Amino acid sequence: MTPSPRSSLGITALGSYVPGRIVTNAEFEARIETNAEWIESRTGIRERRFAAPDEYTSDVGVAAVRDLLARDPDALRDVDAVICATVSPDALMPSTAALIAMQVGLTGAAAFDLSTACSGFVYGLSVAQGLILAGTARRVLVVGAEALSKIVDQDDRNTAILFGDGAGAAVVGEVPLGYGFQEFVLGADGAGGSSLYLRCAAPRLPGGFEMGESVGMNGREVFKFAVRVLGDSGTEVLAKSGLSSADVDWVVPHQANVRIIEAANERFGVPMSKTVVNLDRYGNTSSATVPLALREALDDGRVHGGHQLLLVAFGGGLSWAACTMKWWDGAPSLVAGQAQAAAGVTA
Ligand code: ACO
């Protein structure tokens, strides 16, 4: 369905979920060679959530969709495609998207996983927009879901302290003209693949870089890359939208390290007071960070209808994605200050 001249495309429903188990920095301090103060001062992370032993990415994804349905029982009407952005899929096949679709009543919808690591949710919004504009889908469910605790070596202090589990789910569909998505900027540079990787079928990357068995990362390289691409893609998407940094009400960035967010904000000129940060409580949940942060800013009343949003993310690939969006709050799950309405649904 191509949107009518009186509408545009945007988010029509939003839900989220984090597992109940809280893992503090002190828990790592007791187990590996690190200390809680180092983790908090170098990253901004105080705690994160870990999925239960028998809880996987499809489970947290389904829980986020159920949260969305608890807030708006009609939210999945006309959804005929499901995208799951994830770097920790239950399996390479079947897709986690198909497993989620089956459990939320969307069997028969197109379903596929999207692999751009932490920029996956914002990539997914753009792909959803494209499917609708092409007439392939009417509405698209985009889920960013991760069980990173299952794929990260919990004894590797370089990575273990950074990541957590969680999920966000959004429906993309028609919204009134003047609201919704404005512009997207997407990109990737495979030359940075060796800075952040998780091997699968091949033991080495083109060029010969040998990958270890679990998630590998060159933290300093990723840090420098992240500051540059978040800053540049944020600046570029604002210019493409005819906006300046002063027009932005809220930046919703990928939550990897608060020092990365601060440095990137400086590059595109939006203060931290207009930036949603929740990595202190959830750490880096990869493709789930942006919808989790957006859901939280709606629940506590920060983001309102008509607000100008800037979403920026980076991830493995290396990859990046930025989006400008005018928030529409005309559907039940999108109204500010909703925490009470869905109390007990999100852990
Ligand atoms: N605890 C204590 N000390 C540590 C730890 C730890 N967990 N990790 C590293 N150190 C030590 C190092 O060994 C080093 O010691 P040295 O000076 O004696 O050599 C010192 O701390 C400083 O190390 P740096 O790597 O320079 O620390 P930095 O300030 O860069 O912080 C960090 C490291 C937090 C990893 C940072 O580089 C970072 O956040 N990078 C980006 C990572 C990221 O965002 N990854 C996710 C990408 S998104 C995705 O797609 C999944």
Boltz pocket constraint, residues with backbone or C-beta under 6 A from the ligand:
constraints:
  - pocket:
      binder: B
      contacts: [[A, 33], [A, 34], [A, 35], [A, 38], [A, 39], [A, 42], [A, 43], [A, 116], [A, 117], [A, 118], [A, 119], [A, 157], [A, 158], [A, 161], [A, 162], [A, 196], [A, 217], [A, 218], [A, 219], [A, 220], [A, 222], [A, 223], [A, 226], [A, 256], [A, 257], [A, 284], [A, 286], [A, 314], [A, 315], [A, 316]]
      max_distance: 6.0
